[in-house]
Amino acid sequence: MYSGPEVQKWGVSIALCLLFSCGGGIEQKPPQEEEALTSVKIDLTTDTRASFFDHFSSLELIPLETNEHSIIKYAGKTIFQGGRYYILDPEQSILFVFDESGRFIGKIDRVGTGPGEYIEIYDFNINQFSNEIEILDPRGRILTYSTELEFINSFKIDLRAAHQFFNMNKDTIVFYTSSEEEKLAFYSRSGNEILMKDFGFSSLERINLFPMVRFRNSPFQIHNGKVIFQVPYSNYVYQITNCSVVPYIYWDFGKHNFKPERIKKGASEIYHLMYYARLKGEAYSFCYFYETNNWMYTMFKYNNQWIGLVYNKKIEKYDLVTLYKENIHHPMISYADEDYILWVTDLNSDLVEKYSSVLNEDQIELLRTVSPESNPVIMKYIIK
C-alpha cells in the first residue's frame, strides 16, 4: 500500500482537458492507470559496485570562465539549450549564461522592484515554444527575457506561493509549491486564471512535511511526450496526463521504504531536521529524477549517505552507486540529455589523481588549471 502523499483528484474543468490534449504541441495521451505504474524492487543490502565505464564512455570537463562579472557562488538549476549553458545561482538571484566551451556570455542580474526587476529568482525555464527565458519571482510573477537577456514583459499569477514551474504546452503552465496544501496548480495564459489545483498531501500535515525543501533542479521533465513530476522525499515519480496526476515509477525498497507516519504531527522545523539527521534504515530525500530512452537516474539518502540509483531500462537491472570502482563519486546530476548528463560542481587540482583514470591527458591538464577560486566546472558524462 502507498503510505506517502495521496493524490487528490479535483474536479477537472473541460478547459484543462482541451488545453492538455490539443493546446500546445506536447501530445498527451492518458495511460491506462494499471499500466502507468512501473514498480522497481531495490535491494539495499546488495553492493553492486559498478564501474564508471558500465554507465559512461568518457568524461569531459568544461571550466566556466571566471572573471569579475561571472562569479557563481552556488550552481543550482542548469539548462543546456541552443549551444548555451544557463545556470541559476539562487544565492545571488542571478541567471548566468555561458557558451558551449564555458566562455561567459552574460547574465540576468536585476534584483529590484522596477520594470524587468525581481525580488528573487525561485525558478527559470527556457520556454520550448517561444524560445524565451522565463523567470519565476516570489511575488507570483513570471518575467520574460529574450535570449539576448533583454526584458520583454511580465505577468502575475493568482497564487500565494509558487516555487517551480513548467510549460505543459503553449497555453498551460503547471506550478509546484512546497508551502500549499495542494502542491500543483495549472494556469492558463490565455484565460489568465488558475484552471485547477491538484495533488494534496491530505494524509499528512497541512504544513510542509519536509521543511525548507527546495529542488536543486526542476521537479518536472519531458521525456518522449510524457510530462514527469517528482516529489521530494518520496519514492514515487508521477506522470501528468490529460486531466490527472498518476503514479509512474515506484522505487520499492521493501522494509526500507520511508515511513512518514512515524513523524510527529505539528512539530517544529528543528524537530524535522533532527529527525532526518538520525533516520536510519529508510530510503528518503529523492533529490532528482531523469529519464532517457535507455536509462533512469535518481539519487536518495540512506543512513546519511547519498546513493545514486542507475536503472537500465533495456535489461531491467539497476546499480546502486556511492563510489564507482574507480573511486569517484556518482554525479549529482544537474541536467540530462539522451547522450550525456551534466554535473556542475566545484573542483580543485587535488582531484586530478582521483579522476585521472577516466580522463584523457588533455582533460587532466585542463583540470590542473582549476583553482579553489575558480568558477564551478561542468562535468559532462557521455552515456554509453
N, C-alpha and C positions, 0 to 999 in steps of 0.2 A: 504494500500500500504506500501511496505517496504521502509522506509526513511533512513535506515542505509547504511553501506558499501555495494556496489554492487559487486556480484561475477562475475568476468570476466572469461569466458571460453576461454582459449587459444586453439590453435590447438594442439591436443594431439597426441603424437607420438605413433605408433603401439607398439614400445618397451615398453612404460609405461603401456599400456593396458595389454600386455602379462605378464609383471612383476607382476602387481597387481592381475591378475586372476590366475596365476599358478606359481609364482616365489618364494613363501616362507612360506607357512604354515598358512596364515590367509585367510580364504575363503572370498572373496569379491564378493558379488552379487549386481549388480546395482539395487536399488529400482526404482519403478515407481515414477517419480518425484511428481505426485499428491498425492502419498501415503507416501512420505518420510517425509512430514512436519506434526508435531503434534503441534497444537496451543492450549495453555492453557491460558484461561482468568483469570486474577488475579484482585481481588477487594481489593485495598489498604485501603479502608475505613473500612474493616472488621477486627476486632481484634479476631483472632482465639484462642489465649491464651491457647495453648496446654500444656499438662503435659509432663514432661520428659518421663514418662512411656507410653505415647502414641506412642513414637518412639523407645524407648530403654528399654531393660530388666534390664540392670545394667551398672555400670561404674567401670572400673578398672584403677588404677594408676600404672605407671611403671616409677619410677625415674631413670634418666640416671646417671650413675656413674660419680662422679665429682673428677677429680684429675688434676695434673698439665699438663697432656697431652691431656685432653678431654674437655677442657673448650669451650663451644659453646657460641658465642656472639649473633648470630641470627639464629634461626632454620628455614630454608627455605624448599625447596622441600624434601619430605620424601618418601622412598620406603621401604616396608617390603617384603623381599624375602629370601627364604632358611633359615628361622629362624633368620634373621638378619635385624636390622633397619639401613638403610643408610640415613643419614641426612646431607644435604648440608648447610654449613654456607657460604653464598655468601660474607659476610663482610670480612671474613678471607681467602676466597677461599680454604676452607678445606672440604673434604668429610669425615665425621665421621662414624664409624661403631660400633654398639652395638649389643649384643646378645638379645635373646627374653626376658630375665629378666632385661635388661638395663645395663649389665656389658660391660665396654669399651673393644673392641677388637683391634681397631687400627684406622688409618686414612690415607688418601692420602693428603699429605701436601707438594707439590713440586712446589712452585712458583719459576720461573726462566726461563732461555732461553735454557737450555741444553736438552739432550735426556730425555724423560719422564717427562719434566717440562712444565709448562703452565704459561701464564701471569695472567690469571684469570679463574675461573670456571663460565661459564654462565648457564650451564645445565649439567645434567648427566642422564644416564639410565643404567639399568641392561639389557643387550641385551637378549631378551627372546629366542633367537635361539642359541647363543653361550655361554650364562651364564657368559659373561664377563662384567666388568664395563667399561662404555664409558663416557668420559668427553668432553664437548664442550668448547673450548677456543676461545677468541675473534679474534684470528688471522685466524679463519676459519679452525681450525684443530680439529679432534677428536682423543683423546688419549685413548688407550685401556689398561686396567689393569686386572689382574686375581683377583679372589675372595680372594686371599691371599695378595692383594694390591700391587703386583709386576707389574712393567711396562712391556707391551708386545710390542706394536708398536703404530704408529700414521699415519694419512693420512690427506692430505689437500683437502679442498673443495673450488671450484671456486665460492665463494660468498664474497661480500664486507662486509656483516654483517649477522650474524645468532645468534639468542638468545635462541631458544629452538629447540629440535629435537626429532624425534620418529622413531623407526624402523617399517616400514609398513610390511616388510617381510624380508627374508634373504638378499635380494639384495638392496631394495629400502628404502632410508631414506627420511622423509619429514622434512623440516626445516621451522621454523617460524621466521620472522624478524619483529621487530617493526619499523624499520627505512627505509625500502624499499617500493617502490610503490606497488610491488607485494609481498604479505605477506607470500606466501608459495612457496617453491622450492623443487622439487623432484629430488633426487640424486641417481644414480646407482653406487654401489660399484664396480661391475664387469667392467663397462664401464668407471668408474672414470669421470663421466660427469653429468651435470645438464640436466635432461630429459625434464623438463617442469617447468614453473613458472605460478602461478595462484593466484587468489583472490586479485584483485586490488581494491583499495579504490578510484575508479575513480570519484565518485560523491562528494568527499570531497577533502581536501587539499592533495597535494602530500606528504608534510612533515607529520610526525606522528600527527594525530589529537589529540592524548592524550599523551602529553609529559611525558617522564620518566615512561611509563607503562612497568612494568616487572611482569611477572607472579610469584606469590609466589610458585606455583607448576608448573605443566605442562598444556599447553592448549590441550594436546592430551590424549585420553584414549581409551582402547579397551574394549568393552562390547559385549559378545556373537558374536564375529567375526566382529563387527562394529567398525571402527576407527572413533572416535568422536573428533571434533575440536571446541573449544570455543573461541569466540572473546572477548577481553577485552572491557568493557564499552558497549557491545551490548547485547540486549536481544534475540539474535539469537544464537543457537547452530547448528553446521553443522556436516554432515557425509561425510567423504572422501570415495568415492566409487571407482570402477574400474578406471574411467577416469575423474572424476569431483568432485567438492565440492558442495553438495546440502544441502539446509536447512533441518534441522532435528527436532529441537524443537524451538518454538517461544513462549516466555513468553509475553503475551499480557496484558499490563496494561491500555489499552484504552487511555483516555485523559492524563494519567500519563506516557505514553511512552516517552523515551528520544528523544529529538529533536535536532540532531546535526546541522541542517541547520541554527539554530539561532546563532551559533558560528561564530565570525568574522574571515574571511579568512586571513591567513598570520600573525596572531597575535603572540605575544611573549609567551614564556612558563609561564611568570608571569601572563599574561592575562588568560591563560588556568587554571592555578592553582586557581586564584581568581574567575574565572567563576564557577568552580565546588564547591568552598567553599560557594558561595552564591546561588547555584542552589536549588530551591525549587519545589516541586510538580512533579518531574520527577524521575523515577527509572533508575539508571545507575550504572556503576562500578561493573559488574558481575565478581567476583574475582575467581570463580571456578565453575566447573560442574562435578558431579559424578553421574553415573547411576549404579544401581544394578538390580536384577531381579524384585524386588518389589518397589524400591524407586528411586527418582531422587532428587538430592540436589544441590542447588545453593545459593549464598549469594550476595546481592546487597545493594546499598546505596540509601536511600530515605530521604530527608530532613535532611541530615547529620547524619543519623542513620543507622547502619548496621542491615539488616534484613535477617534472614535465611528463605529460602523457601524449605519446605519439601513436596514432591509430592508423594502420594501413587498411584502407577500405577494400582493396582488391583481395587480400588474403584473410581479412578479418582478424588481424593479430595486432597486439599493442606492445609498446615498450614503455617502461617507467624509467625516467632518467633524472637522476640528480647530477651525477658526473658521467660523462662518456668514458670509455676505456682509455681514451687519450688524455684523461684527467682535465677536461674542460667542461664547463657548465652547459646545460641545456639553455638555449637563449630565452630570455623574457621577451616574447615576440611583440614588436611594435607595429608590424604591418605584414600582410601575407598576400602573395600572388600565386598563380599556378606554378611558376618556375622558381620562385625564391621566397624566403622570408627575411625580414629585416629586424634587427635589434639595434636600437640607438642607445649607446651606453658610454660611460666614461672609461677610458683605457689609459694605461701608462706603460712605460718601457719594461716594467717588471714582469709584464705578461708575455713578453717576447718568447721566452723559453717555453711557457705553457702552451702557446698557440703555434709554435714552430712546426709541430707535427702535422698541422692541417693547412699551413700557409706556404706559398712558394717564396723563393728568395726575394723577389721584388716586394712582395707584401710584408715580409719580415723587415726589410729595410724601411719601408713606409711606416711600420709600427714603431720603429726606433725613433722616428721624428716626433712622436706624440709625447707631450709632457703633461704633468698634472694641471697646468694652467690652460691646456688646450681645450677647445670645444669637444663635445662628445664625438664619437666615431660611429658611423653607420657600418654595422657588421652585416654583410649580405651573404646569407647561407643559400647556396644553389642546391635546389631539391633534386634528388636522383630521379 
